[in-house]
Amino acid sequence: MAITAKQTDIINVKQYVIDKQGNKLAAILDMEELARVRDLLEGLSDLKAIENRVNEPAEDYEKYSRKRKTTLHV
């Protein structure tokens, strides 16, 4: 296995690990970049949840709040 130089992509990869044929097997990221990618994935997850709920009927907040208070068992 060999290690190639840094390439510029959406994700800032420090190095790639490649096999003898030059196929990428793994990527090496800095910890800061890993945290940034994790944040991006969380944001995408949030956007997907919003997209899935966009067609749900709207509910008045006061009505919803009263309903929640009556179903809470403390």
Secondary structure, DSSP 8 states (H G I E B T S, - for coil): -EEE--B-SSS-BSEEEE-TT--EEEEE--HHHHHHHHHHHHHHHHHHHHHHHTTS----HHHHHHHHHHH---
